[in-house]
Amino acid sequence: MTMRAAFSLLALVIVAAIVLSLAKKQATALKPPASAASASANATGGAALPQPRAVGEQVQGSVDDAARRAAEAASEATR
């Protein structure tokens, strides 16, 4: 029974090491290198990426406009 527990613990440690290694690779893949980030900023004239809040507001405005136009079209269709 002791050997079984030891092998189970060893297998658990190996699986944890593999998962952590893959997580580290994924995390580094998400973060672009510093040289690529500065190169893309220089290519766009130094402009930074838009803020997520501003993008959200723009999307919400577009959705509101589309809803308004759909309501206007529905009211015109019923006349």
mmCIF file of the N, C-alpha and C atoms, coordinates in Angstrom:
data_MODEL
# 
_entry.id   MODEL 
# 
loop_
_atom_site.group_PDB 
_atom_site.id 
_atom_site.type_symbol 
_atom_site.label_atom_id 
_atom_site.label_alt_id 
_atom_site.label_comp_id 
_atom_site.label_asym_id 
_atom_site.label_entity_id 
_atom_site.label_seq_id 
_atom_site.pdbx_PDB_ins_code 
_atom_site.Cartn_x 
_atom_site.Cartn_y 
_atom_site.Cartn_z 
_atom_site.occupancy 
_atom_site.B_iso_or_equiv 
_atom_site.pdbx_formal_charge 
_atom_site.auth_seq_id 
_atom_site.auth_comp_id 
_atom_site.auth_asym_id 
_atom_site.auth_atom_id 
_atom_site.pdbx_PDB_model_num 
ATOM 1   N N  . MET A 1 1  ? 0.819   -1.195 0.000   1.00 0.00 ? 1  MET A N  1 
ATOM 2   C CA . MET A 1 1  ? 0.000   0.000  0.000   1.00 0.00 ? 1  MET A CA 1 
ATOM 3   C C  . MET A 1 1  ? 0.863   1.259  0.000   1.00 0.00 ? 1  MET A C  1 
ATOM 4   N N  . THR A 1 2  ? 2.030   1.205  0.668   1.00 0.00 ? 2  THR A N  1 
ATOM 5   C CA . THR A 1 2  ? 2.911   2.364  0.739   1.00 0.00 ? 2  THR A CA 1 
ATOM 6   C C  . THR A 1 2  ? 3.500   2.686  -0.625  1.00 0.00 ? 2  THR A C  1 
ATOM 7   N N  . MET A 1 3  ? 3.845   1.662  -1.388  1.00 0.00 ? 3  MET A N  1 
ATOM 8   C CA . MET A 1 3  ? 4.390   1.898  -2.733  1.00 0.00 ? 3  MET A CA 1 
ATOM 9   C C  . MET A 1 3  ? 3.338   2.525  -3.641  1.00 0.00 ? 3  MET A C  1 
ATOM 10  N N  . ARG A 1 4  ? 2.109   2.077  -3.494  1.00 0.00 ? 4  ARG A N  1 
ATOM 11  C CA . ARG A 1 4  ? 1.031   2.628  -4.307  1.00 0.00 ? 4  ARG A CA 1 
ATOM 12  C C  . ARG A 1 4  ? 0.842   4.106  -3.999  1.00 0.00 ? 4  ARG A C  1 
ATOM 13  N N  . ALA A 1 5  ? 0.885   4.479  -2.735  1.00 0.00 ? 5  ALA A N  1 
ATOM 14  C CA . ALA A 1 5  ? 0.754   5.884  -2.345  1.00 0.00 ? 5  ALA A CA 1 
ATOM 15  C C  . ALA A 1 5  ? 1.928   6.705  -2.865  1.00 0.00 ? 5  ALA A C  1 
ATOM 16  N N  . ALA A 1 6  ? 3.117   6.132  -2.804  1.00 0.00 ? 6  ALA A N  1 
ATOM 17  C CA . ALA A 1 6  ? 4.310   6.841  -3.287  1.00 0.00 ? 6  ALA A CA 1 
ATOM 18  C C  . ALA A 1 6  ? 4.227   7.069  -4.791  1.00 0.00 ? 6  ALA A C  1 
ATOM 19  N N  . PHE A 1 7  ? 3.819   6.038  -5.536  1.00 0.00 ? 7  PHE A N  1 
ATOM 20  C CA . PHE A 1 7  ? 3.688   6.198  -6.984  1.00 0.00 ? 7  PHE A CA 1 
ATOM 21  C C  . PHE A 1 7  ? 2.572   7.181  -7.342  1.00 0.00 ? 7  PHE A C  1 
ATOM 22  N N  . SER A 1 8  ? 1.496   7.181  -6.590  1.00 0.00 ? 8  SER A N  1 
ATOM 23  C CA . SER A 1 8  ? 0.411   8.133  -6.830  1.00 0.00 ? 8  SER A CA 1 
ATOM 24  C C  . SER A 1 8  ? 0.890   9.559  -6.602  1.00 0.00 ? 8  SER A C  1 
ATOM 25  N N  . LEU A 1 9  ? 1.636   9.766  -5.541  1.00 0.00 ? 9  LEU A N  1 
ATOM 26  C CA . LEU A 1 9  ? 2.164   11.095 -5.248  1.00 0.00 ? 9  LEU A CA 1 
ATOM 27  C C  . LEU A 1 9  ? 3.160   11.529 -6.315  1.00 0.00 ? 9  LEU A C  1 
ATOM 28  N N  . LEU A 1 10 ? 4.002   10.624 -6.755  1.00 0.00 ? 10 LEU A N  1 
ATOM 29  C CA . LEU A 1 10 ? 4.966   10.929 -7.813  1.00 0.00 ? 10 LEU A CA 1 
ATOM 30  C C  . LEU A 1 10 ? 4.248   11.290 -9.113  1.00 0.00 ? 10 LEU A C  1 
ATOM 31  N N  . ALA A 1 11 ? 3.224   10.545 -9.456  1.00 0.00 ? 11 ALA A N  1 
ATOM 32  C CA . ALA A 1 11 ? 2.458   10.834 -10.672 1.00 0.00 ? 11 ALA A CA 1 
ATOM 33  C C  . ALA A 1 11 ? 1.785   12.193 -10.567 1.00 0.00 ? 11 ALA A C  1 
ATOM 34  N N  . LEU A 1 12 ? 1.270   12.515 -9.389  1.00 0.00 ? 12 LEU A N  1 
ATOM 35  C CA . LEU A 1 12 ? 0.627   13.816 -9.178  1.00 0.00 ? 12 LEU A CA 1 
ATOM 36  C C  . LEU A 1 12 ? 1.627   14.953 -9.355  1.00 0.00 ? 12 LEU A C  1 
ATOM 37  N N  . VAL A 1 13 ? 2.833   14.785 -8.831  1.00 0.00 ? 13 VAL A N  1 
ATOM 38  C CA . VAL A 1 13 ? 3.870   15.812 -8.970  1.00 0.00 ? 13 VAL A CA 1 
ATOM 39  C C  . VAL A 1 13 ? 4.272   15.970 -10.433 1.00 0.00 ? 13 VAL A C  1 
ATOM 40  N N  . ILE A 1 14 ? 4.376   14.875 -11.162 1.00 0.00 ? 14 ILE A N  1 
ATOM 41  C CA . ILE A 1 14 ? 4.746   14.943 -12.580 1.00 0.00 ? 14 ILE A CA 1 
ATOM 42  C C  . ILE A 1 14 ? 3.666   15.650 -13.385 1.00 0.00 ? 14 ILE A C  1 
ATOM 43  N N  . VAL A 1 15 ? 2.416   15.321 -13.133 1.00 0.00 ? 15 VAL A N  1 
ATOM 44  C CA . VAL A 1 15 ? 1.312   15.974 -13.848 1.00 0.00 ? 15 VAL A CA 1 
ATOM 45  C C  . VAL A 1 15 ? 1.277   17.466 -13.522 1.00 0.00 ? 15 VAL A C  1 
ATOM 46  N N  . ALA A 1 16 ? 1.486   17.825 -12.261 1.00 0.00 ? 16 ALA A N  1 
ATOM 47  C CA . ALA A 1 16 ? 1.497   19.241 -11.876 1.00 0.00 ? 16 ALA A CA 1 
ATOM 48  C C  . ALA A 1 16 ? 2.630   19.974 -12.581 1.00 0.00 ? 16 ALA A C  1 
ATOM 49  N N  . ALA A 1 17 ? 3.806   19.347 -12.698 1.00 0.00 ? 17 ALA A N  1 
ATOM 50  C CA . ALA A 1 17 ? 4.935   19.973 -13.380 1.00 0.00 ? 17 ALA A CA 1 
ATOM 51  C C  . ALA A 1 17 ? 4.629   20.192 -14.859 1.00 0.00 ? 17 ALA A C  1 
ATOM 52  N N  . ILE A 1 18 ? 3.983   19.218 -15.481 1.00 0.00 ? 18 ILE A N  1 
ATOM 53  C CA . ILE A 1 18 ? 3.629   19.356 -16.897 1.00 0.00 ? 18 ILE A CA 1 
ATOM 54  C C  . ILE A 1 18 ? 2.623   20.475 -17.088 1.00 0.00 ? 18 ILE A C  1 
ATOM 55  N N  . VAL A 1 19 ? 1.612   20.531 -16.246 1.00 0.00 ? 19 VAL A N  1 
ATOM 56  C CA . VAL A 1 19 ? 0.580   21.570 -16.365 1.00 0.00 ? 19 VAL A CA 1 
ATOM 57  C C  . VAL A 1 19 ? 1.192   22.949 -16.144 1.00 0.00 ? 19 VAL A C  1 
ATOM 58  N N  . LEU A 1 20 ? 2.036   23.089 -15.148 1.00 0.00 ? 20 LEU A N  1 
ATOM 59  C CA . LEU A 1 20 ? 2.664   24.389 -14.893 1.00 0.00 ? 20 LEU A CA 1 
ATOM 60  C C  . LEU A 1 20 ? 3.590   24.795 -16.034 1.00 0.00 ? 20 LEU A C  1 
ATOM 61  N N  . SER A 1 21 ? 4.285   23.823 -16.613 1.00 0.00 ? 21 SER A N  1 
ATOM 62  C CA . SER A 1 21 ? 5.152   24.128 -17.744 1.00 0.00 ? 21 SER A CA 1 
ATOM 63  C C  . SER A 1 21 ? 4.339   24.623 -18.945 1.00 0.00 ? 21 SER A C  1 
ATOM 64  N N  . LEU A 1 22 ? 3.223   23.958 -19.226 1.00 0.00 ? 22 LEU A N  1 
ATOM 65  C CA . LEU A 1 22 ? 2.370   24.398 -20.337 1.00 0.00 ? 22 LEU A CA 1 
ATOM 66  C C  . LEU A 1 22 ? 1.749   25.762 -20.059 1.00 0.00 ? 22 LEU A C  1 
ATOM 67  N N  . ALA A 1 23 ? 1.371   26.008 -18.819 1.00 0.00 ? 23 ALA A N  1 
ATOM 68  C CA . ALA A 1 23 ? 0.803   27.307 -18.465 1.00 0.00 ? 23 ALA A CA 1 
ATOM 69  C C  . ALA A 1 23 ? 1.833   28.414 -18.654 1.00 0.00 ? 23 ALA A C  1 
ATOM 70  N N  . LYS A 1 24 ? 3.069   28.141 -18.305 1.00 0.00 ? 24 LYS A N  1 
ATOM 71  C CA . LYS A 1 24 ? 4.126   29.135 -18.479 1.00 0.00 ? 24 LYS A CA 1 
ATOM 72  C C  . LYS A 1 24 ? 4.345   29.437 -19.962 1.00 0.00 ? 24 LYS A C  1 
ATOM 73  N N  . LYS A 1 25 ? 4.328   28.394 -20.799 1.00 0.00 ? 25 LYS A N  1 
ATOM 74  C CA . LYS A 1 25 ? 4.493   28.602 -22.241 1.00 0.00 ? 25 LYS A CA 1 
ATOM 75  C C  . LYS A 1 25 ? 3.345   29.436 -22.802 1.00 0.00 ? 25 LYS A C  1 
ATOM 76  N N  . GLN A 1 26 ? 2.132   29.166 -22.356 1.00 0.00 ? 26 GLN A N  1 
ATOM 77  C CA . GLN A 1 26 ? 0.982   29.925 -22.832 1.00 0.00 ? 26 GLN A CA 1 
ATOM 78  C C  . GLN A 1 26 ? 1.062   31.376 -22.385 1.00 0.00 ? 26 GLN A C  1 
ATOM 79  N N  . ALA A 1 27 ? 1.498   31.594 -21.151 1.00 0.00 ? 27 ALA A N  1 
ATOM 80  C CA . ALA A 1 27 ? 1.592   32.962 -20.630 1.00 0.00 ? 27 ALA A CA 1 
ATOM 81  C C  . ALA A 1 27 ? 2.641   33.766 -21.390 1.00 0.00 ? 27 ALA A C  1 
ATOM 82  N N  . THR A 1 28 ? 3.756   33.149 -21.729 1.00 0.00 ? 28 THR A N  1 
ATOM 83  C CA . THR A 1 28 ? 4.774   33.877 -22.488 1.00 0.00 ? 28 THR A CA 1 
ATOM 84  C C  . THR A 1 28 ? 4.324   34.100 -23.929 1.00 0.00 ? 28 THR A C  1 
ATOM 85  N N  . ALA A 1 29 ? 3.482   33.226 -24.459 1.00 0.00 ? 29 ALA A N  1 
ATOM 86  C CA . ALA A 1 29 ? 2.985   33.410 -25.824 1.00 0.00 ? 29 ALA A CA 1 
ATOM 87  C C  . ALA A 1 29 ? 1.999   34.567 -25.902 1.00 0.00 ? 29 ALA A C  1 
ATOM 88  N N  . LEU A 1 30 ? 1.295   34.844 -24.813 1.00 0.00 ? 30 LEU A N  1 
ATOM 89  C CA . LEU A 1 30 ? 0.331   35.939 -24.810 1.00 0.00 ? 30 LEU A CA 1 
ATOM 90  C C  . LEU A 1 30 ? 1.008   37.301 -24.755 1.00 0.00 ? 30 LEU A C  1 
ATOM 91  N N  . LYS A 1 31 ? 2.170   37.367 -24.131 1.00 0.00 ? 31 LYS A N  1 
ATOM 92  C CA . LYS A 1 31 ? 2.868   38.640 -23.976 1.00 0.00 ? 31 LYS A CA 1 
ATOM 93  C C  . LYS A 1 31 ? 3.843   38.814 -25.126 1.00 0.00 ? 31 LYS A C  1 
ATOM 94  N N  . PRO A 1 32 ? 3.649   39.838 -25.986 1.00 0.00 ? 32 PRO A N  1 
ATOM 95  C CA . PRO A 1 32 ? 4.571   40.021 -27.103 1.00 0.00 ? 32 PRO A CA 1 
ATOM 96  C C  . PRO A 1 32 ? 5.915   40.531 -26.587 1.00 0.00 ? 32 PRO A C  1 
ATOM 97  N N  . PRO A 1 33 ? 6.985   40.250 -27.312 1.00 0.00 ? 33 PRO A N  1 
ATOM 98  C CA . PRO A 1 33 ? 8.294   40.762 -26.907 1.00 0.00 ? 33 PRO A CA 1 
ATOM 99  C C  . PRO A 1 33 ? 8.309   42.286 -26.932 1.00 0.00 ? 33 PRO A C  1 
ATOM 100 N N  . ALA A 1 34 ? 9.177   42.881 -26.150 1.00 0.00 ? 34 ALA A N  1 
ATOM 101 C CA . ALA A 1 34 ? 9.237   44.342 -26.048 1.00 0.00 ? 34 ALA A CA 1 
ATOM 102 C C  . ALA A 1 34 ? 9.594   44.966 -27.384 1.00 0.00 ? 34 ALA A C  1 
ATOM 103 N N  . SER A 1 35 ? 10.434  44.322 -28.169 1.00 0.00 ? 35 SER A N  1 
ATOM 104 C CA . SER A 1 35 ? 10.824  44.883 -29.457 1.00 0.00 ? 35 SER A CA 1 
ATOM 105 C C  . SER A 1 35 ? 9.646   44.900 -30.431 1.00 0.00 ? 35 SER A C  1 
ATOM 106 N N  . ALA A 1 36 ? 8.794   43.883 -30.376 1.00 0.00 ? 36 ALA A N  1 
ATOM 107 C CA . ALA A 1 36 ? 7.628   43.850 -31.262 1.00 0.00 ? 36 ALA A CA 1 
ATOM 108 C C  . ALA A 1 36 ? 6.615   44.912 -30.860 1.00 0.00 ? 36 ALA A C  1 
ATOM 109 N N  . ALA A 1 37 ? 6.467   45.132 -29.565 1.00 0.00 ? 37 ALA A N  1 
ATOM 110 C CA . ALA A 1 37 ? 5.516   46.144 -29.103 1.00 0.00 ? 37 ALA A CA 1 
ATOM 111 C C  . ALA A 1 37 ? 5.967   47.535 -29.519 1.00 0.00 ? 37 ALA A C  1 
ATOM 112 N N  . SER A 1 38 ? 7.246   47.822 -29.398 1.00 0.00 ? 38 SER A N  1 
ATOM 113 C CA . SER A 1 38 ? 7.735   49.142 -29.782 1.00 0.00 ? 38 SER A CA 1 
ATOM 114 C C  . SER A 1 38 ? 7.715   49.297 -31.299 1.00 0.00 ? 38 SER A C  1 
ATOM 115 N N  . ALA A 1 39 ? 7.951   48.207 -32.033 1.00 0.00 ? 39 ALA A N  1 
ATOM 116 C CA . ALA A 1 39 ? 7.914   48.273 -33.490 1.00 0.00 ? 39 ALA A CA 1 
ATOM 117 C C  . ALA A 1 39 ? 6.503   48.560 -33.981 1.00 0.00 ? 39 ALA A C  1 
ATOM 118 N N  . SER A 1 40 ? 5.503   47.933 -33.361 1.00 0.00 ? 40 SER A N  1 
ATOM 119 C CA . SER A 1 40 ? 4.131   48.189 -33.793 1.00 0.00 ? 40 SER A CA 1 
ATOM 120 C C  . SER A 1 40 ? 3.701   49.597 -33.418 1.00 0.00 ? 40 SER A C  1 
ATOM 121 N N  . ALA A 1 41 ? 4.195   50.117 -32.288 1.00 0.00 ? 41 ALA A N  1 
ATOM 122 C CA . ALA A 1 41 ? 3.867   51.494 -31.909 1.00 0.00 ? 41 ALA A CA 1 
ATOM 123 C C  . ALA A 1 41 ? 4.500   52.472 -32.886 1.00 0.00 ? 41 ALA A C  1 
ATOM 124 N N  . ASN A 1 42 ? 5.717   52.186 -33.341 1.00 0.00 ? 42 ASN A N  1 
ATOM 125 C CA . ASN A 1 42 ? 6.367   53.054 -34.312 1.00 0.00 ? 42 ASN A CA 1 
ATOM 126 C C  . ASN A 1 42 ? 5.680   52.971 -35.665 1.00 0.00 ? 42 ASN A C  1 
ATOM 127 N N  . ALA A 1 43 ? 5.180   51.799 -36.031 1.00 0.00 ? 43 ALA A N  1 
ATOM 128 C CA . ALA A 1 43 ? 4.513   51.627 -37.314 1.00 0.00 ? 43 ALA A CA 1 
ATOM 129 C C  . ALA A 1 43 ? 3.196   52.387 -37.361 1.00 0.00 ? 43 ALA A C  1 
ATOM 130 N N  . THR A 1 44 ? 2.536   52.554 -36.222 1.00 0.00 ? 44 THR A N  1 
ATOM 131 C CA . THR A 1 44 ? 1.262   53.269 -36.196 1.00 0.00 ? 44 THR A CA 1 
ATOM 132 C C  . THR A 1 44 ? 1.460   54.739 -35.866 1.00 0.00 ? 44 THR A C  1 
ATOM 133 N N  . GLY A 1 45 ? 2.684   55.202 -35.950 1.00 0.00 ? 45 GLY A N  1 
ATOM 134 C CA . GLY A 1 45 ? 2.932   56.607 -35.675 1.00 0.00 ? 45 GLY A CA 1 
ATOM 135 C C  . GLY A 1 45 ? 2.995   56.890 -34.186 1.00 0.00 ? 45 GLY A C  1 
ATOM 136 N N  . GLY A 1 46 ? 3.311   55.890 -33.400 1.00 0.00 ? 46 GLY A N  1 
ATOM 137 C CA . GLY A 1 46 ? 3.433   56.087 -31.965 1.00 0.00 ? 46 GLY A CA 1 
ATOM 138 C C  . GLY A 1 46 ? 2.110   56.032 -31.235 1.00 0.00 ? 46 GLY A C  1 
ATOM 139 N N  . ALA A 1 47 ? 1.033   55.782 -31.943 1.00 0.00 ? 47 ALA A N  1 
ATOM 140 C CA . ALA A 1 47 ? -0.279  55.725 -31.292 1.00 0.00 ? 47 ALA A CA 1 
ATOM 141 C C  . ALA A 1 47 ? -0.418  54.414 -30.540 1.00 0.00 ? 47 ALA A C  1 
ATOM 142 N N  . ALA A 1 48 ? -0.907  54.509 -29.336 1.00 0.00 ? 48 ALA A N  1 
ATOM 143 C CA . ALA A 1 48 ? -1.116  53.313 -28.529 1.00 0.00 ? 48 ALA A CA 1 
ATOM 144 C C  . ALA A 1 48 ? -2.414  52.637 -28.943 1.00 0.00 ? 48 ALA A C  1 
ATOM 145 N N  . LEU A 1 49 ? -2.587  51.411 -28.508 1.00 0.00 ? 49 LEU A N  1 
ATOM 146 C CA . LEU A 1 49 ? -3.829  50.702 -28.774 1.00 0.00 ? 49 LEU A CA 1 
ATOM 147 C C  . LEU A 1 49 ? -4.975  51.408 -28.060 1.00 0.00 ? 49 LEU A C  1 
ATOM 148 N N  . PRO A 1 50 ? -6.178  51.337 -28.607 1.00 0.00 ? 50 PRO A N  1 
ATOM 149 C CA . PRO A 1 50 ? -7.303  51.997 -27.953 1.00 0.00 ? 50 PRO A CA 1 
ATOM 150 C C  . PRO A 1 50 ? -7.616  51.356 -26.601 1.00 0.00 ? 50 PRO A C  1 
ATOM 151 N N  . GLN A 1 51 ? -8.132  52.151 -25.709 1.00 0.00 ? 51 GLN A N  1 
ATOM 152 C CA . GLN A 1 51 ? -8.493  51.659 -24.391 1.00 0.00 ? 51 GLN A CA 1 
ATOM 153 C C  . GLN A 1 51 ? -9.721  50.761 -24.508 1.00 0.00 ? 51 GLN A C  1 
ATOM 154 N N  . PRO A 1 52 ? -9.789  49.694 -23.726 1.00 0.00 ? 52 PRO A N  1 
ATOM 155 C CA . PRO A 1 52 ? -10.942 48.789 -23.805 1.00 0.00 ? 52 PRO A CA 1 
ATOM 156 C C  . PRO A 1 52 ? -12.256 49.493 -23.513 1.00 0.00 ? 52 PRO A C  1 
ATOM 157 N N  . ARG A 1 53 ? -12.253 50.459 -22.594 1.00 0.00 ? 53 ARG A N  1 
ATOM 158 C CA . ARG A 1 53 ? -13.484 51.189 -22.272 1.00 0.00 ? 53 ARG A CA 1 
ATOM 159 C C  . ARG A 1 53 ? -13.981 51.976 -23.477 1.00 0.00 ? 53 ARG A C  1 
ATOM 160 N N  . ALA A 1 54 ? -13.049 52.617 -24.200 1.00 0.00 ? 54 ALA A N  1 
ATOM 161 C CA . ALA A 1 54 ? -13.426 53.391 -25.381 1.00 0.00 ? 54 ALA A CA 1 
ATOM 162 C C  . ALA A 1 54 ? -13.988 52.476 -26.469 1.00 0.00 ? 54 ALA A C  1 
ATOM 163 N N  . VAL A 1 55 ? -13.381 51.318 -26.633 1.00 0.00 ? 55 VAL A N  1 
ATOM 164 C CA . VAL A 1 55 ? -13.878 50.360 -27.623 1.00 0.00 ? 55 VAL A CA 1 
ATOM 165 C C  . VAL A 1 55 ? -15.271 49.890 -27.225 1.00 0.00 ? 55 VAL A C  1 
ATOM 166 N N  . GLY A 1 56 ? -15.479 49.611 -25.951 1.00 0.00 ? 56 GLY A N  1 
ATOM 167 C CA . GLY A 1 56 ? -16.790 49.187 -25.470 1.00 0.00 ? 56 GLY A CA 1 
ATOM 168 C C  . GLY A 1 56 ? -17.851 50.242 -25.705 1.00 0.00 ? 56 GLY A C  1 
ATOM 169 N N  . GLU A 1 57 ? -17.486 51.503 -25.450 1.00 0.00 ? 57 GLU A N  1 
ATOM 170 C CA . GLU A 1 57 ? -18.443 52.594 -25.681 1.00 0.00 ? 57 GLU A CA 1 
ATOM 171 C C  . GLU A 1 57 ? -18.778 52.728 -27.160 1.00 0.00 ? 57 GLU A C  1 
ATOM 172 N N  . GLN A 1 58 ? -17.773 52.549 -28.011 1.00 0.00 ? 58 GLN A N  1 
ATOM 173 C CA . GLN A 1 58 ? -18.013 52.633 -29.451 1.00 0.00 ? 58 GLN A CA 1 
ATOM 174 C C  . GLN A 1 58 ? -18.931 51.501 -29.918 1.00 0.00 ? 58 GLN A C  1 
ATOM 175 N N  . VAL A 1 59 ? -18.699 50.303 -29.415 1.00 0.00 ? 59 VAL A N  1 
ATOM 176 C CA . VAL A 1 59 ? -19.543 49.166 -29.776 1.00 0.00 ? 59 VAL A CA 1 
ATOM 177 C C  . VAL A 1 59 ? -20.964 49.389 -29.272 1.00 0.00 ? 59 VAL A C  1 
ATOM 178 N N  . GLN A 1 60 ? -21.102 49.877 -28.033 1.00 0.00 ? 60 GLN A N  1 
ATOM 179 C CA . GLN A 1 60 ? -22.429 50.131 -27.487 1.00 0.00 ? 60 GLN A CA 1 
ATOM 180 C C  . GLN A 1 60 ? -23.161 51.188 -28.309 1.00 0.00 ? 60 GLN A C  1 
ATOM 181 N N  . GLY A 1 61 ? -22.446 52.220 -28.744 1.00 0.00 ? 61 GLY A N  1 
ATOM 182 C CA . GLY A 1 61 ? -23.053 53.242 -29.591 1.00 0.00 ? 61 GLY A CA 1 
ATOM 183 C C  . GLY A 1 61 ? -23.536 52.663 -30.908 1.00 0.00 ? 61 GLY A C  1 
ATOM 184 N N  . SER A 1 62 ? -22.746 51.780 -31.497 1.00 0.00 ? 62 SER A N  1 
ATOM 185 C CA . SER A 1 62 ? -23.146 51.148 -32.758 1.00 0.00 ? 62 SER A CA 1 
ATOM 186 C C  . SER A 1 62 ? -24.373 50.268 -32.567 1.00 0.00 ? 62 SER A C  1 
ATOM 187 N N  . VAL A 1 63 ? -24.412 49.540 -31.454 1.00 0.00 ? 63 VAL A N  1 
ATOM 188 C CA . VAL A 1 63 ? -25.568 48.690 -31.169 1.00 0.00 ? 63 VAL A CA 1 
ATOM 189 C C  . VAL A 1 63 ? -26.811 49.545 -30.958 1.00 0.00 ? 63 VAL A C  1 
ATOM 190 N N  . ASP A 1 64 ? -26.671 50.652 -30.235 1.00 0.00 ? 64 ASP A N  1 
ATOM 191 C CA . ASP A 1 64 ? -27.807 51.545 -30.009 1.00 0.00 ? 64 ASP A CA 1 
ATOM 192 C C  . ASP A 1 64 ? -28.315 52.142 -31.319 1.00 0.00 ? 64 ASP A C  1 
ATOM 193 N N  . ASP A 1 65 ? -27.386 52.547 -32.202 1.00 0.00 ? 65 ASP A N  1 
ATOM 194 C CA . ASP A 1 65 ? -27.785 53.083 -33.506 1.00 0.00 ? 65 ASP A CA 1 
ATOM 195 C C  . ASP A 1 65 ? -28.529 52.034 -34.330 1.00 0.00 ? 65 ASP A C  1 
ATOM 196 N N  . ALA A 1 66 ? -28.025 50.812 -34.304 1.00 0.00 ? 66 ALA A N  1 
ATOM 197 C CA . ALA A 1 66 ? -28.671 49.742 -35.063 1.00 0.00 ? 66 ALA A CA 1 
ATOM 198 C C  . ALA A 1 66 ? -30.065 49.461 -34.511 1.00 0.00 ? 66 ALA A C  1 
ATOM 199 N N  . ALA A 1 67 ? -30.220 49.485 -33.204 1.00 0.00 ? 67 ALA A N  1 
ATOM 200 C CA . ALA A 1 67 ? -31.537 49.255 -32.602 1.00 0.00 ? 67 ALA A CA 1 
ATOM 201 C C  . ALA A 1 67 ? -32.500 50.382 -32.960 1.00 0.00 ? 67 ALA A C  1 
ATOM 202 N N  . ARG A 1 68 ? -31.999 51.612 -32.963 1.00 0.00 ? 68 ARG A N  1 
ATOM 203 C CA . ARG A 1 68 ? -32.848 52.746 -33.322 1.00 0.00 ? 68 ARG A CA 1 
ATOM 204 C C  . ARG A 1 68 ? -33.302 52.644 -34.776 1.00 0.00 ? 68 ARG A C  1 
ATOM 205 N N  . ARG A 1 69 ? -32.362 52.288 -35.670 1.00 0.00 ? 69 ARG A N  1 
ATOM 206 C CA . ARG A 1 69 ? -32.730 52.158 -37.083 1.00 0.00 ? 69 ARG A CA 1 
ATOM 207 C C  . ARG A 1 69 ? -33.703 51.010 -37.309 1.00 0.00 ? 69 ARG A C  1 
ATOM 208 N N  . ALA A 1 70 ? -33.523 49.928 -36.564 1.00 0.00 ? 70 ALA A N  1 
ATOM 209 C CA . ALA A 1 70 ? -34.447 48.801 -36.696 1.00 0.00 ? 70 ALA A CA 1 
ATOM 210 C C  . ALA A 1 70 ? -35.839 49.191 -36.212 1.00 0.00 ? 70 ALA A C  1 
ATOM 211 N N  . ALA A 1 71 ? -35.918 49.962 -35.130 1.00 0.00 ? 71 ALA A N  1 
ATOM 212 C CA . ALA A 1 71 ? -37.206 50.411 -34.636 1.00 0.00 ? 71 ALA A CA 1 
ATOM 213 C C  . ALA A 1 71 ? -37.876 51.354 -35.623 1.00 0.00 ? 71 ALA A C  1 
ATOM 214 N N  . GLU A 1 72 ? -37.079 52.237 -36.219 1.00 0.00 ? 72 GLU A N  1 
ATOM 215 C CA . GLU A 1 72 ? -37.634 53.155 -37.235 1.00 0.00 ? 72 GLU A CA 1 
ATOM 216 C C  . GLU A 1 72 ? -38.139 52.383 -38.451 1.00 0.00 ? 72 GLU A C  1 
ATOM 217 N N  . ALA A 1 73 ? -37.401 51.377 -38.877 1.00 0.00 ? 73 ALA A N  1 
ATOM 218 C CA . ALA A 1 73 ? -37.812 50.589 -40.031 1.00 0.00 ? 73 ALA A CA 1 
ATOM 219 C C  . ALA A 1 73 ? -39.079 49.806 -39.720 1.00 0.00 ? 73 ALA A C  1 
ATOM 220 N N  . ALA A 1 74 ? -39.201 49.307 -38.503 1.00 0.00 ? 74 ALA A N  1 
ATOM 221 C CA . ALA A 1 74 ? -40.398 48.558 -38.106 1.00 0.00 ? 74 ALA A CA 1 
ATOM 222 C C  . ALA A 1 74 ? -41.593 49.473 -38.059 1.00 0.00 ? 74 ALA A C  1 
ATOM 223 N N  . SER A 1 75 ? -41.400 50.711 -37.574 1.00 0.00 ? 75 SER A N  1 
ATOM 224 C CA . SER A 1 75 ? -42.542 51.632 -37.519 1.00 0.00 ? 75 SER A CA 1 
ATOM 225 C C  . SER A 1 75 ? -42.946 52.079 -38.903 1.00 0.00 ? 75 SER A C  1 
ATOM 226 N N  . GLU A 1 76 ? -41.990 52.215 -39.808 1.00 0.00 ? 76 GLU A N  1 
ATOM 227 C CA . GLU A 1 76 ? -42.312 52.583 -41.198 1.00 0.00 ? 76 GLU A CA 1 
ATOM 228 C C  . GLU A 1 76 ? -43.049 51.435 -41.884 1.00 0.00 ? 76 GLU A C  1 
ATOM 229 N N  . ALA A 1 77 ? -42.696 50.211 -41.548 1.00 0.00 ? 77 ALA A N  1 
ATOM 230 C CA . ALA A 1 77 ? -43.320 49.061 -42.192 1.00 0.00 ? 77 ALA A CA 1 
ATOM 231 C C  . ALA A 1 77 ? -44.767 48.904 -41.755 1.00 0.00 ? 77 ALA A C  1 
ATOM 232 N N  . THR A 1 78 ? -45.103 49.364 -40.579 1.00 0.00 ? 78 THR A N  1 
ATOM 233 C CA . THR A 1 78 ? -46.480 49.220 -40.094 1.00 0.00 ? 78 THR A CA 1 
ATOM 234 C C  . THR A 1 78 ? -47.385 50.346 -40.555 1.00 0.00 ? 78 THR A C  1 
ATOM 235 N N  . ARG A 1 79 ? -46.851 51.371 -41.172 1.00 0.00 ? 79 ARG A N  1 
ATOM 236 C CA . ARG A 1 79 ? -47.673 52.502 -41.652 1.00 0.00 ? 79 ARG A CA 1 
ATOM 237 C C  . ARG A 1 79 ? -48.366 52.186 -42.932 1.00 0.00 ? 79 ARG A C  1 
# 
